[in-house]
């Protein structure tokens, strides 16, 4: 019995010791306990209002046809009603149909991934539907074939079209549908589709070395020596950051070189893709600096860095496609909930350059967004560093 009491007291002592150690690693404990609820909340924001709705742009050029009783029949308008009628069991629409008259503007929205596909209904569509045999111009569907949501939207549009023709004619055959790929997206293999996101992932991985490098400087007492010189916190962090950006560029070039060796071919200028990667790496370094501000050791920094890493991986679209959660419009662009993550814009920009052959001018919005966010994240890292470490050392 005495031995059992000793064992119990020993267990209790170890338990108390472990709880105290966890309290010293408070940030790790808080992140560990709140990460899963945070992801639940984010997925509620994404899917809580219903399931994903796919944006379809429609150009209804149908002139209509006169029926025997003299009324004007417009099959194009009926097709748009049929598209709107495809709904989930909850009643939420599967497709969000927006009419447009400008094909160039519509294709730009497809390039920006503000919409999934463009449906062009030809002028003689009603005559084709009412004819005994297939004739006339074909329906045209346009989309970025590398956009995973295009495939879903295309299937839904096909289903709605077949359902309408079956009801109107008793058969779906009279209408031909022609698919037109946006840019070079139709010639891409499944491997090539993933390359832009993988390049962004190479940049995201800078979180670890940046956070750990800064934390090591704190561990090694560099801050105390810093106060004896004219060097500022910005000088220290800028030097480390430039090193990490250079490492990021090497990582991107190695990843791109590997992709090229395995058959990948860029449709746009490589230097633009490198520029996008460089600016994105600066934002990742800024996030790494902020991680370092809440770390007391390199080991702790490597643990904490996993949490923003998962956010950037899951919610930027670099690895997994995420439905847009629009908040407001900024000119011709829709700003979404997770557009606060710089890699979100980098994925779109690199897809434009590498797959659709875009140049610098065509990714101006994405590049500007990444640059502004990079400056904000980096400035936030410097401010936090000075507040949490330099003031404490003073």
ZIMOCOR-V425414 format. One record per residue. NEAR is the number of other ideal C-beta (glycine too) atoms within 8 Angstrom. Layout:
near=NEAR
near=NEAR
//
This chain:
near=4
near=5
near=6
near=7
near=8
near=8
near=8
near=8
near=8
near=8
near=8
near=8
near=8
near=8
near=8
near=8
near=8
near=8
near=8
near=8
near=8
near=9
near=8
near=6
near=9
near=8
near=10
near=10
near=10
near=8
near=10
near=7
near=7
near=8
near=10
near=6
near=8
near=8
near=9
near=8
near=8
near=9
near=9
near=8
near=8
near=9
near=9
near=7
near=4
near=8
near=8
near=7
near=10
near=13
near=11
near=16
near=14
near=13
near=13
near=10
near=10
near=14
near=7
near=10
near=11
near=7
near=8
near=3
near=4
near=5
near=6
near=7
near=10
near=10
near=15
near=13
near=9
near=10
near=14
near=12
near=8
near=12
near=15
near=9
near=7
near=11
near=9
near=9
near=4
near=7
near=5
near=10
near=9
near=10
near=15
near=8
near=9
near=9
near=9
near=11
near=4
near=6
near=9
near=6
near=9
near=14
near=11
near=9
near=10
near=18
near=13
near=9
near=10
near=9
near=12
near=12
near=15
near=17
near=13
near=11
near=12
near=13
near=7
near=10
near=17
near=14
near=10
near=15
near=12
near=8
near=10
near=2
near=5
near=9
near=7
near=10
near=7
near=9
near=13
near=12
near=14
near=13
near=16
near=15
near=11
near=9
near=12
near=6
near=11
near=12
near=9
near=11
near=15
near=12
near=8
near=13
near=14
near=9
near=9
near=14
near=14
near=9
near=9
near=11
near=14
near=10
near=5
near=9
near=8
near=4
near=7
near=9
near=6
near=12
near=13
near=6
near=10
near=8
near=10
near=7
near=12
near=12
near=10
near=10
near=14
near=7
near=5
near=11
near=6
near=6
near=9
near=13
near=9
near=8
near=12
near=11
near=12
near=11
near=15
near=16
near=11
near=13
near=16
near=14
near=9
near=16
near=15
near=11
near=10
near=17
near=17
near=13
near=11
near=15
near=15
near=9
near=11
near=11
near=9
near=6
near=6
near=9
near=11
near=8
near=8
near=11
near=9
near=5
near=6
near=3
near=6
near=6
near=10
near=7
near=8
near=12
near=13
near=8
near=8
near=12
near=14
near=8
near=9
near=15
near=13
near=8
near=10
near=16
near=12
near=8
near=12
near=14
near=9
near=9
near=11
near=13
near=8
near=8
near=13
near=10
near=6
near=7
near=9
near=10
near=6
near=10
near=10
near=13
near=9
near=8
near=6
near=13
near=15
near=11
near=10
near=16
near=17
near=11
near=13
near=15
near=15
near=12
near=15
near=17
near=16
near=16
near=13
near=18
near=18
near=12
near=15
near=16
near=11
near=8
near=13
near=6
near=8
near=10
near=6
near=13
near=15
near=11
near=8
near=14
near=14
near=8
near=9
near=10
near=12
near=9
near=9
near=15
near=12
near=10
near=11
near=16
near=12
near=13
near=7
near=6
near=6
near=10
near=8
near=8
near=9
near=9
near=6
near=6
near=8
near=6
near=4
near=5
near=9
near=9
near=9
near=10
near=8
near=10
near=9
near=5
near=11
near=14
near=16
near=13
near=14
near=18
near=14
near=13
near=14
near=15
near=13
near=14
near=18
near=11
near=16
near=14
near=9
near=11
near=10
near=9
near=5
near=8
near=15
near=8
near=9
near=13
near=14
near=8
near=11
near=16
near=9
near=8
near=13
near=14
near=8
near=9
near=13
near=14
near=9
near=10
near=17
near=12
near=8
near=11
near=15
near=10
near=8
near=9
near=11
near=12
near=8
near=6
near=8
near=5
//
